[in-house]
Amino acid sequence: MRAYAQFVSGDDHLRLGAIFSLPATWRQRARFRAELRADIRDRPDFLHDIGIGLYEAHAEASRFFWEPWLLKRR
């Protein structure tokens, strides 16, 4: 009982939340990068219109799902 109480209290509770939200974050990044690759292929002018350069888009689209985003909102 004591080990369980220590496990769910304090900072460990925050770590558990981060672990459980990690797959959703990875899925969101993978989906975003797939859509970005499609936009690079089909609508490069759209990316330019919203302020994303082709080099930036390629750099972001080539990253793995576990790597954080490089593109920042402007």
Secondary structure, 3 states (H helix, E strand, C coil): CHHHHHHHCCHHHHHHHHHHHHHHHHHHHHHHHHHHHHHHHHCHHHHHHCCCCHHHHHHHHCCCCCCCCCCCCC
